[in-house]
Amino acid sequence: MPTIAHLPERIIDTFLQQIINGLVLGSMYALLALGYTMVYGIINLINFAHGEVLMVGALVSWTAIGVLQEAAPWLPGWVVLIIALLVACVVAAVLNFAIEKIAYRPLRGAPKLAPLITAIGMSILLQTLAMVIWKPNHKAYPTLLPSEPLALGGAVITPTQVMILGVTAVALAVLMWLVNGTRLGRAMRATAENPRVATLMGVKPDTVISATFIIGAVLAALAGVMWASNYGTVQHGMGFLPGLKAFTAAVFGGIGNLAGAVVGGLLLGLIEAIASGYIGDLTGGVLGSHYADIFAFVVLIIMLTLRPSGLLGERVADRA
């Protein structure tokens, strides 16, 4: 039982632990939110099937890990995880490329409601197909990294969480270089600004849009594998809520703004972790982790009320 003298130290340790938890959670939200914001920035489409790409990436990696552990049990866990991650990224990229080409491209000139309904339908379809292929039961995700937590002041962080933060930082750095320092990135920015003028300058919008969906799928697969590694379970419906929260993060930061997606994801993760942790303590566990989901949507309601364009978003006129 902590004494009164130990309370300030305990409060600081709890706060530090919730910061770590929030950054880990926010990192995964940020990766997923980038897929939403990239697609919206270029073709003004909210791809509500994006959360299911996370789910497919996680389930594919789970299958790949099982195959690798059976075929090559001598492989170190981190090698198995890297190979499974690469397989998940490839499958997710092919899936998202097919979704864009089959479901969204024919509706590009249609009223905005048509692709939105199609995206929702695609989300349900992917969940159903995953349930048929992988069965509806929850599956334990293997622990491939050391499970011994590392002390960080008065808090702890696991090797898996360190991996999540490191992979997210590298992925974000590579994405920013790709968007700001490569020919494809310039084409993406030109297409987002004005697709007609970009076409006159030699840019192929269809190629750029397909590349955007592929990049978003790779980021979603990364988030899916990290989500499964952190929580230790996978199933066909696991992508719905993270996808919805990542969309909230994208709106929170400013939909269509890459930096806004990152800031929104990290802030949403911090808000959710800190609020659920402290409210859980104050209410004796009545409220807390089981009600953590409400905080994300409270933030969304407040943001849409006070600043509809998001933290880093700008008010822009509709594209002609």
Buried (B, 14 or more C-beta within 10 A) or exposed (E): EEEEEEEEEEEEBBBBBBBBBBBBBBBBBBBBBBBBBBBBBBBBBBBBBBBBBBBBBBBBBBBBBBBBBEEEEEBEBEEBBBBBBBBBBBBBBEBBBEBBBEBBBEBBEEEEEBBBEBBEEBBEBBBEEBBEEBEEEEBEBBEBBEEEEEEEEBBBBBBBBBBBBEBBEEBBEEBBEBBEEEEBBBBBBBBBEEBEEBBEEEBEBEEBBBBBBBBBBBBBBBBBBBBBBBEEEBBBBBBBEBBBBBBBBBBBBBBBBBBBBBBBBBBBBBBBBBBBBBBBEEEEEEBBEEBBBEBBEEBBEEBBEEEEBBBBBEEEEEEE
